[in-house]
């Protein structure tokens, strides 16, 4: 196996698909239909949804993931007040044959979980970068977004502001 191919295989097979096992708070797994599951759970539990579009390889998203993973205060807010949906845009997991589609935005074939997450981010929020935080209500109305939060205090303030506007 050539080194680059090995790296891609390792990346695809050792991907964190949620923070559940790392932080203990409730998450929706990132194999679709995650978004639909999050909307359903939001309606059932009457909680807004926190979507984090992220990456496992870029520095800023990795730092954002660490913030969420290591803060008990953030974990508490997320667990008690939100449905958490973490979507990796670089997840190379292939979609099942029946899930592959052509993007309406760029006419490209969407055949991996990461490409589908990227397409969702572009289509619904007109944005294409990570990290990207979105808080939605159960009716799928955007409550608040943020393109980059660097500190725990920024994330806490963002979440509290979003929850106050729900």
CORMOGI-V843184 format. One record per pair of residues at least 6 apart in sequence whose C-alpha atoms are under 7 Angstrom apart, sorted by sequence separation. I is the first residue (numbers start at 1). J is the second residue. D is the distance in whole Angstrom. If there is no record, write none. Layout:
I/J/D + I/J/D
This chain:
20/26/6 + 28/34/6 + 42/48/6 + 55/61/6 + 56/62/6 + 68/74/6 + 78/84/7 + 102/108/5 + 103/109/6 + 110/116/6 + 121/127/6 + 122/128/6 + 136/142/5 + 137/143/7 + 149/155/6 + 20/27/6 + 42/49/6 + 54/61/5 + 55/62/7 + 68/75/7 + 102/109/4 + 103/110/6 + 121/128/6 + 135/142/6 + 136/143/5 + 19/27/7 + 101/109/6 + 102/110/6 + 135/143/5 + 18/27/6 + 101/110/5 + 135/144/5 + 28/38/7 + 100/110/6 + 118/128/7 + 134/144/6 + 135/145/6 + 18/29/6 + 38/49/7 + 100/111/5 + 134/145/4 + 17/29/6 + 18/30/7 + 133/145/5 + 134/146/7 + 17/30/5 + 133/146/5 + 132/146/6 + 133/147/6 + 132/147/5 + 95/111/5 + 131/147/6 + 132/148/6 + 94/111/6 + 95/112/5 + 131/148/6 + 94/112/4 + 95/113/6 + 144/162/6 + 93/112/5 + 94/113/6 + 143/162/6 + 92/112/5 + 93/113/6 + 92/113/6 + 91/113/6 + 92/114/6 + 143/165/7 + 91/114/4 + 143/166/6 + 90/114/5 + 89/114/4 + 88/114/6 + 89/115/6 + 135/162/7 + 89/117/5 + 88/117/7 + 89/118/5 + 137/166/7 + 87/117/6 + 50/82/6 + 49/82/5 + 50/83/6 + 51/84/6 + 52/85/6 + 53/86/6 + 54/87/6 + 55/88/5 + 47/81/6 + 48/82/5 + 49/83/5 + 50/84/5 + 51/85/5 + 52/86/5 + 53/87/5 + 54/88/5 + 55/89/6 + 47/82/5 + 48/83/6 + 49/84/6 + 50/85/6 + 51/86/6 + 52/87/6 + 53/88/6 + 54/89/6 + 55/90/6 + 47/83/6 + 53/89/7 + 42/83/6 + 38/83/7 + 23/69/5 + 22/69/6 + 38/85/7 + 19/69/7 + 25/75/6 + 23/75/7 + 26/79/6 + 25/79/5 + 27/83/7 + 28/84/6 + 30/86/7 + 27/84/5 + 28/85/5 + 30/87/6 + 26/84/7 + 27/85/6 + 18/86/6 + 61/130/6 + 61/131/5 + 60/131/7 + 55/130/7 + 54/130/5 + 53/130/6 + 54/131/5 + 53/131/6 + 54/132/7 + 12/91/6 + 52/131/7 + 53/132/5 + 12/92/5 + 52/132/6 + 53/133/7 + 12/93/6 + 52/133/5 + 31/113/7 + 51/133/6 + 52/134/7 + 74/156/7 + 50/133/7 + 51/134/5 + 50/134/6 + 51/135/6 + 50/135/5 + 67/152/6 + 49/135/5 + 50/136/7 + 64/150/7 + 48/135/7 + 49/136/5 + 48/136/6 + 49/137/6 + 48/137/4 + 48/138/6 + 47/138/7 + 43/138/5 + 42/138/5 + 39/138/6
